[in-house]
């Protein structure tokens, strides 16, 4: 096209490149930029390979024709044609643009029909999930086969969840640190992908396509687990999900290990008592996400952690902590509650002499997990735990 411009004496003012679908109106940022620059008078012609490069939808094609009608766009040159601002050539441009849209629409219909035919034959239409590979034999094209390297491990994931009652996080830890399990793309299996794997009915031989369509098909692929095992895993996943949602810890993701830099994680322990009840404890320690063999991993009881944090509060300049505004808003809300609900007078309800440090310590001792996390988020420096000792900075 540059050779064509040189041969015909055209001055190239700007070169634009865009790798974006022209199917939908107004979704191409470079195209939109070109329209605005033509409207602003920066240039008055377009040099492109073919008319369908300009538009494959009626909206964008209409914008180009409008620019011609307004006199902003004088000429469109392609490799084999020229479209100037006159009725016949604009009409031809519209026909060719409409033909490109027709081809695009037909292509979409054909692709969908091909995918529908494939799934009705029991063939998975896209990249198979972990544990399967795409068949490379041309005689069995589009079929998936069992990945002999990863399929046994995927099967064990289901078994450990169903029979050994492992949590998703424990399976994640096992895959990452004990097995160094990698996907086909040589990546660790993320925790979210583990849960998606364990909830995917493809592994016992059926699949839904498209998702949430209600259209289910029996696959030709070899199942990795039985329907019974899959159902047991779903029961365990519901229990695991309830456990994960109900135990939100106050200080996770806010403190790091001083030895390896991993985020500190938390776990609950229950100790049976002689009277038949049980004592509940929360322990914090290195999550070992960066170093599985971290030596700075001494667990702290939450009560001991709070005591150390109270000591740190005595060392902090509260003018720099950033909680003064929050404290004043909380005090205003508390005073309003006393006046409107408890009937206190305005004089009785004033407690503005409360110290910020006292308020922060109260939050650490008696506040909700959300309030504690919000308070800890005010620290400008990261908190660290090194062999059971909490430091800041």
Secondary structure, DSSP 8 states (H G I E B T S, - for coil): -HHHHHHHT----------S--SSTT--HHHHHHHHHHHTTS-SEEE-S-GGGT-SSHHHHHHHHHHHHTTS--EEE-SS-EEESSHHHHHHHHHHHHHHHHHHHHHHHHHHHHHHHHHHTT---S---TTEEE---GGGTT-EEE-TTTHHHHHHHHHHHHTS---HHHHHHIIIIIS----TTS----HHHHHHHHT-GGGGTEEESSTTS--EEE-SS--SS-HHHHHHHHHHHHHHHHHHHH---SSTTTEEETTT--BEEEEEEEEE-TTS-EEEEEEEEE--SS-TT-S----EEHHHHHHHHHHHHTTS-HHHHS-HHHHHHHHHHHHHHHHHTS---TTTT--TT--HHHHHHHHHHHS-HHHHHHHHTT-SS-EEEETTEEEE-
